[in-house]
């Protein structure tokens, strides 16, 4: 008979332990789900912010590249205009040198000096 109350206490303690373990597992599972949902939302927000920052950086780089290409095209056009102007000056100097009646002289004539001064 002593065993009967002892068995009842043991079964009661076992039932209480199982009930507490089930309650703990349920509460812990709900807490895990809340934490998982919280961090999934935080990660999604962070990914969205990174995607937006990436898009903004790509836009900024595109704008900067287009501005650099425009400046480059303007610089090339200016260099080509200057090159064309220099080529015209060379042609003019060559033509004038060929037409200079004093071209074969040892000293420079007035026309030769003026041609040299145009180059400076």
VEXMARKE-442310 format. One record per residue (C-alpha): residue in three letters; x, y, z. Coordinates in steps of 0.5 Angstrom, whole numbers, padded with zeros to 4 digits, always signed. Layout:
BEGIN
ALAXYZ ...
This chain:
BEGIN
UNK+0000+0000+0000 UNK+0006+0004+0001 UNK+0007+0004-0006 UNK+0001+0006-0008 UNK+0001+0013-0006 UNK+0009+0013-0008 UNK+0006+0011-0015 UNK+0001+0017-0015 UNK+0006+0022-0013 UNK+0011+0019-0018 UNK+0005+0019-0024 UNK+0003+0026-0021 UNK+0010+0029-0022 UNK+0011+0026-0029 UNK+0005+0029-0031 UNK+0007+0036-0028 UNK+0013+0035-0032 UNK+0010+0033-0038 UNK+0005+0039-0038 UNK+0011+0044-0036 UNK+0015+0041-0042 UNK+0009+0042-0047 UNK+0008+0049-0044 UNK+0015+0051-0045 UNK+0016+0048-0052 UNK+0009+0051-0054 UNK+0012+0058-0051 UNK+0019+0057-0054 UNK+0016+0056-0061 UNK+0012+0062-0061 UNK+0017+0066-0058 UNK+0022+0063-0064 UNK+0016+0064-0069 UNK+0016+0072-0067 UNK+0023+0072-0067 UNK+0024+0069-0073 UNK+0019+0074-0076 UNK+0022+0080-0073 UNK+0029+0078-0076 UNK+0026+0076-0083 UNK+0023+0083-0083 UNK+0029+0086-0081 UNK+0033+0083-0086 UNK+0028+0084-0092 UNK+0028+0092-0090 UNK+0036+0092-0090 UNK+0036+0088-0097 UNK+0031+0093-0099 UNK+0035+0099-0097 UNK+0041+0096-0100 UNK+0038+0095-0107 UNK+0035+0102-0107 UNK+0042+0105-0105 UNK+0045+0100-0111 UNK+0040+0103-0115 UNK+0042+0110-0113 UNK+0049+0109-0114 UNK+0048+0106-0121 UNK+0044+0112-0123 UNK+0050+0117-0120 UNK+0055+0113-0124 UNK+0051+0114-0130 UNK+0050+0121-0129 UNK+0058+0122-0128 UNK+0060+0118-0134 UNK+0055+0122-0138 UNK+0058+0128-0136 UNK+0065+0126-0137 UNK+0063+0123-0144 UNK+0060+0130-0145 UNK+0066+0134-0143 UNK+0071+0129-0147 UNK+0067+0130-0153 UNK+0068+0138-0152 UNK+0075+0137-0151 UNK+0076+0133-0157 UNK+0072+0138-0161 UNK+0076+0144-0158 UNK+0083+0140-0160 UNK+0080+0138-0167 UNK+0078+0145-0168 UNK+0085+0148-0166 UNK+0089+0142-0170 UNK+0085+0145-0176 UNK+0087+0152-0175 UNK+0094+0150-0174 UNK+0094+0146-0180 UNK+0091+0152-0184 UNK+0096+0156-0181 UNK+0102+0151-0183 UNK+0099+0151-0190 UNK+0098+0159-0191 UNK+0106+0159-0188 UNK+0108+0154-0193 UNK+0104+0157-0199 UNK+0107+0164-0197 UNK+0114+0161-0196 UNK+0114+0158-0203 UNK+0111+0165-0206 UNK+0117+0169-0202 UNK+0122+0172-0207 UNK+0127+0172-0202 UNK+0126+0165-0200 UNK+0133+0163-0202 UNK+0137+0169-0199 UNK+0142+0167-0193 UNK+0138+0173-0188 UNK+0131+0173-0187 UNK+0127+0178-0190 UNK+0121+0182-0188 UNK+0116+0177-0190 UNK+0120+0171-0187 UNK+0120+0175-0180 UNK+0113+0176-0180 UNK+0111+0169-0182 UNK+0116+0167-0176 UNK+0112+0172-0171 UNK+0105+0169-0173 UNK+0108+0162-0171 UNK+0109+0165-0164 
